[in-house]
Amino acid sequence: MKVFLSLLLAAFICTEFALTLQCYTCRSETPVEKCVTIENCSETENMCKTTMYSLEEVYPFTGVSTVTKMCSSVCVPSDVDGIGMTRPVSCCYSDLCNADGATSLRISLVPVGLLATSLCVFFWTRP
C-alpha cells in the first residue's frame, strides 16, 4: 500500500512537468494594470519576461509606465543596481509570476512535491 501511494504521488507530481508555463502577455507597450492576457508558453519557453518602459523623458516623473510581457526561452534580467535604467528587464519561472512589473518570488509546487515524495519513499521503505 505504501509503495502504491508513493507511486500515485509521484505520478501526480510528474503531471506537473507536463503542464506548460503560463505568463501574462502583452507584446506591445501596455499600461501595467491592463496587461492581463494569459498565454500558455511553448515547451521551449520556460520563463516569463517583463520589460518596463517609461512614458516620460523629463523630470518630474509621475509614475506613468508601460510594459511588455511574454513567454521566453531566453531572458537576461537587468542589474538590480542599475540606477536610471529606462528599460529594466525581469525574468521569472513560475506560472503567472510576471503579474506586476517586478519579479515575483513564488514557490513552485514541483520541487516541493518532489521533496515530499522523496521523504515519503525514504521513510516508508525503511526497515
WOLIN-V819869 format. One record per residue. N is the residue number from 1. RES is the residue in three letters. NEAR is the number of other ideal C-beta (glycine too) atoms within 10 Angstrom. Layout:
n->N res->RES near->NEAR
n->N res->RES near->NEAR
This chain:
n->1 res->MET near->6
n->2 res->LYS near->11
n->3 res->VAL near->10
n->4 res->PHE near->8
n->5 res->LEU near->12
n->6 res->SER near->17
n->7 res->LEU near->12
n->8 res->LEU near->11
n->9 res->LEU near->16
n->10 res->ALA near->15
n->11 res->ALA near->10
n->12 res->PHE near->11
n->13 res->ILE near->18
n->14 res->CYS near->13
n->15 res->THR near->8
n->16 res->GLU near->12
n->17 res->PHE near->8
n->18 res->ALA near->7
n->19 res->LEU near->10
n->20 res->THR near->14
n->21 res->LEU near->21
n->22 res->GLN near->17
n->23 res->CYS near->26
n->24 res->TYR near->21
n->25 res->THR near->20
n->26 res->CYS near->19
n->27 res->ARG near->11
n->28 res->SER near->7
n->29 res->GLU near->14
n->30 res->THR near->18
n->31 res->PRO near->12
n->32 res->VAL near->18
n->33 res->GLU near->8
n->34 res->LYS near->10
n->35 res->CYS near->22
n->36 res->VAL near->12
n->37 res->THR near->12
n->38 res->ILE near->10
n->39 res->GLU near->18
n->40 res->ASN near->13
n->41 res->CYS near->19
n->42 res->SER near->11
n->43 res->GLU near->9
n->44 res->THR near->9
n->45 res->GLU near->19
n->46 res->ASN near->15
n->47 res->MET near->20
n->48 res->CYS near->29
n->49 res->LYS near->22
n->50 res->THR near->29
n->51 res->THR near->17
n->52 res->MET near->20
n->53 res->TYR near->14
n->54 res->SER near->14
n->55 res->LEU near->12
n->56 res->GLU near->11
n->57 res->GLU near->7
n->58 res->VAL near->5
n->59 res->TYR near->5
n->60 res->PRO near->6
n->61 res->PHE near->11
n->62 res->THR near->7
n->63 res->GLY near->9
n->64 res->VAL near->10
n->65 res->SER near->15
n->66 res->THR near->18
n->67 res->VAL near->21
n->68 res->THR near->18
n->69 res->LYS near->25
n->70 res->MET near->19
n->71 res->CYS near->22
n->72 res->SER near->19
n->73 res->SER near->12
n->74 res->VAL near->10
n->75 res->CYS near->19
n->76 res->VAL near->8
n->77 res->PRO near->15
n->78 res->SER near->14
n->79 res->ASP near->9
n->80 res->VAL near->8
n->81 res->ASP near->6
n->82 res->GLY near->12
n->83 res->ILE near->5
n->84 res->GLY near->4
n->85 res->MET near->12
n->86 res->THR near->9
n->87 res->ARG near->11
n->88 res->PRO near->17
n->89 res->VAL near->18
n->90 res->SER near->22
n->91 res->CYS near->17
n->92 res->CYS near->22
n->93 res->TYR near->13
n->94 res->SER near->18
n->95 res->ASP near->18
n->96 res->LEU near->14
n->97 res->CYS near->22
n->98 res->ASN near->26
n->99 res->ALA near->17
n->100 res->ASP near->14
n->101 res->GLY near->18
n->102 res->ALA near->12
n->103 res->THR near->17
n->104 res->SER near->15
n->105 res->LEU near->8
n->106 res->ARG near->13
n->107 res->ILE near->8
n->108 res->SER near->12
n->109 res->LEU near->13
n->110 res->VAL near->14
n->111 res->PRO near->10
n->112 res->VAL near->11
n->113 res->GLY near->16
n->114 res->LEU near->16
n->115 res->LEU near->11
n->116 res->ALA near->13
n->117 res->THR near->19
n->118 res->SER near->12
n->119 res->LEU near->10
n->120 res->CYS near->15
n->121 res->VAL near->17
n->122 res->PHE near->10
n->123 res->PHE near->9
n->124 res->TRP near->12
n->125 res->THR near->10
n->126 res->ARG near->6
n->127 res->PRO near->2
